[in-house]
Amino acid sequence: MKQWWKMSMVVVLAVTLLLESVSSLDPQANLITQQCSQFDTWNTVEFFSNLNSTLADLRRQLSVNNTHFATAQQARTTNPVYSLVQCRNYLSPADCVACFDIAALDIRKFCNLANGARVVYDGCILRYELRNFFTEIELGSSSEVCNVNQSVSAAAAFNLVGVGLLKDLAAATPKIKSYFAVAKRQVFDGRPSEKASVTVYAVAQCLATVSQGDCKSCLASAFTNIQNCLPQAGASSVAAGCFLRYSVTSFFADNDITNIMPYVQEGSSSTKTAIVAGVVGAISLLLFLLALLLWYRLLRKRKAAKRGNILGVTKLQGPTIYSYSDLKSATKNFSEEHKVGEGGFGDIYKGIIENGTIVAVKKLDVTTSKEKTDFESEVRLISNVHHRNIIRLLGCGGKGPVQLLVYEYMENGSLDKFLYGNKRGTLTWKQRIDIILGIARGLAYLHEQFHVCIIHRDIKSSNILLDDDFQPKIADFGLARLLPTGQSHVTTRYAGTFGYTAPEYAIHGHLCEKVDTYGFGIVVLEIISGQSCTHMENELQTEFLLEHAWKSYDNGTHDKLIDETLDPREYSVENAKRMIEIALKCTQSPFSLRPTMSQVVVLLVNDASLEYRQLNKASS
């Protein structure tokens, strides 16, 4: 085995040297994302023999058939391998093969012995698994990669044009036979000039093996995610079944552009005959509909009551239902050795379910019938929340008063351990900024992009979990409450954590989205300073972190707040001060002065968007 492994490494080294000249061509081989299975293959000789065979088959198909899409498989073994490659259609056949060659090298380098892997580039995608995944789209697990180092002028106009172009591409591409489209649009900033300030270039593509309906769903999800990157100069949104990208730099030729307008407008026009028929039909039905109106309203109320409907949410896909005995077995009877967390709303256990997936199981007691009805309604809603920066609720189960929630498992645990816990000092400056931006995007989704407004109410560092790439995921929706868009609520049932709770909520019970904005601001101060908001490390310092931050702002000594464990070469003091001022903006009182979370996202990604006016200190 050792000799075989040494020979394999020699081969990989030789291929690396051989491909150096190929990678210099750069056939859009900028790596966007790479993902590896957390499980290694147990029979490396057979598995890699099958993998080599499928990769060779993929390359042969690309080279001989001049195609941009291929699948291959070695399924009749104890270590099956399924592989897939897809290039953007605007690449030449030679560039497509070159992109594949780079991907085939990188997927081994990144993932080593993993029994499944995926690498995605601007120009192509390569994936292999030990199961057939060709029709998967992985809704809810798509991710966006933004060009956070480059902004554009005329941001408002760029946003408007970019959103319109991406929306049209996402709508048109599933209707095109090849599931592929590229387009561009010019941005005019309104100044008295005929020259466009910038041009937006974009591409949308689905796997050839998915259905039209899945292509449409996948691109709709990708479109939702990629909007978070605007007004940055470029971004990509990647899922297993689709790809969406835009840039201010051209990456395809004009003769490759697809005329998407017929597909966008399809079904939006009608003939005069149809109009006349519709009018006549509407008139003929009017009296009938008026007669049925009262009956319909009464029936709707009755059905809504039976379903436990809240805030008009009646068409949600329910969560997966796990049996109590399976979850009990997965957590070794909820043993102490499997406990990974605890809180006022229930203990959390690590478990491994039948398909080998590692999950987090939250155990809580729901006693009264009203609590159970509210719990089921909220679980049904939360299971439909799909965003890369929000923990995914996979399903639920229960027995009697014991209810179990099943979440995706985050190996790195919670953020607070990395800031002032046993892992303090391990986060780099870039990781901290990425975490701040991720939290902001997740909250903006909950407040404004989901079909109802969800207020978390308990945003704190221990409720932010980190995945293997240190991307943040907002967790613990046990305190989440729902509000109609644009409304606030006064509640007598306080829920939150001291130090992170907005004063208008803690004192007066006034609840709106900006309660979460306040908590976000406190978390940002903790991330920058590496200090707990209520227990500062300096024994001579008796005030809380927020009070100390305001004093530093007033004195112009922002830099004194920066975590001393950070390498000063990793960040600029001006950038750190900017992050602190954004955090303080989020804690202003009255709460009307605080930005919305979508405005916070813009502040974080656009260097020119922060107005340096005197801030209004939060009252206690």
Helices and strands as residue ranges (DSSP letters): H 2-23, E 31-36, H 44-65, E 69-74, E 81-87, H 93-111, E 117-121, E 124-129, E 143-146, H 155-172, G 173-175, E 180-187, E 198-206, H 212-226, G 227-229, E 234-238, E 242-247, G 254-256, H 261-265, H 272-307, E 320-321, H 324-330, G 336-338, E 339-341, E 347-352, E 358-365, H 369-382, E 393-399, E 402-408, H 415-420, H 429-444, I 445-449, E 453-455, G 461-463, E 464-466, E 472-474, G 477-479, E 481-483, E 489-490, H 503-508, E 510-511, H 514-529, H 545-555, G 558-561, G 568-570, H 573-586, G 591-593, H 597-605
